[in-house]
Structure formats: structure tokens, C-alpha cells
């Protein structure tokens, strides 16, 4: 993954460790990727440089968590 504002790419596992995401939680995090498996976003981390909008961007995808079910 190439985090926005960072230099170069980093392994996803290293980014999760640096963000202090508990090991048990890492396997349950959703990972948003492109069709080519380029990581765009993982909750708790910065957005990826590859997903940055440009002047030519015409379409956006909004990703939001679902509301928890009522009990």
C-alpha cells in the first residue's frame, strides 16, 4: 500500500502494526481494493495514494459503515 503523504509503499501488515491495530482485530478488518488487488483503504489507516481523486475524476464511491442492528 502507498499511504497518502508517505514515501513509497509499505506492507499492509507493517502499517497495521504501526497503527497499533491488535493482532486479533487485523483479520476482521475490511480491506477495500481495486479489481487488480491494489489496496485503497483499511479502517484505522490512511487512504492510499492510488485512490486520490484528480482533476479528471468523474465518479466517486462512498463507503460508510452500516448502522448497528437494533436490539
C-alpha positions in Angstrom: 0.0 0.0 0.0 1.2 3.5 -0.7 -0.3 5.7 2.0 -1.2 9.3 1.1 1.5 11.7 2.2 4.0 8.8 2.7 7.1 7.8 0.8 7.0 4.7 -1.3 4.9 1.6 -0.5 4.7 -0.4 2.8 3.4 -3.9 3.6 -0.1 -3.8 4.9 1.0 -5.9 7.9 3.6 -3.3 8.8 1.1 -0.4 8.5 -1.3 -2.3 10.8 1.4 -2.9 13.4 2.5 0.8 13.3 -1.1 1.8 13.8 -1.3 -0.5 16.8 -4.2 -2.5 15.5 -4.4 -5.5 17.7 -3.5 -8.8 16.1 -6.9 -10.3 16.7 -8.6 -7.4 15.0 -6.5 -7.4 11.9 -8.1 -10.4 10.3 -11.6 -8.9 10.8 -10.9 -5.5 9.1 -12.4 -5.0 5.7 -9.9 -4.1 3.0 -11.1 -2.0 0.1 -9.1 -2.9 -3.1 -9.2 -2.3 -6.8 -10.0 -5.2 -9.2 -6.2 -5.6 -9.5 -5.9 -6.1 -5.7 -4.3 -2.7 -5.1 -5.2 -1.7 -1.5 -7.1 1.6 -1.4 -8.3 1.7 2.2 -8.3 -0.2 5.5 -10.1 1.2 8.6 -7.6 2.7 11.0 -5.1 3.5 8.3 -4.6 6.4 5.9 -6.2 6.3 2.5 -3.9 5.1 -0.3 -2.3 7.4 -2.9 -3.8 5.3 -5.7 -7.3 6.3 -4.7 -6.6 10.1 -4.7 -9.1 12.0 -6.9 -7.6 14.0 -9.7 -8.9 16.8 -11.9 -10.1 14.0 -14.3 -12.1 12.1 -11.7 -15.7 11.9 -12.5 -17.0 9.1 -10.4 -16.8 8.5 -6.6 -17.6 5.6 -4.4 -18.8 6.4 -0.9 -18.1 3.7 1.7 -19.8 4.0 5.1 -20.3 1.6 7.9 -23.8 0.2 8.4 -25.8 1.2 11.4 -25.7 -1.4 14.1 -28.9 -3.6 14.3 -31.4 -2.5 16.8 -31.8 -4.9 19.8 
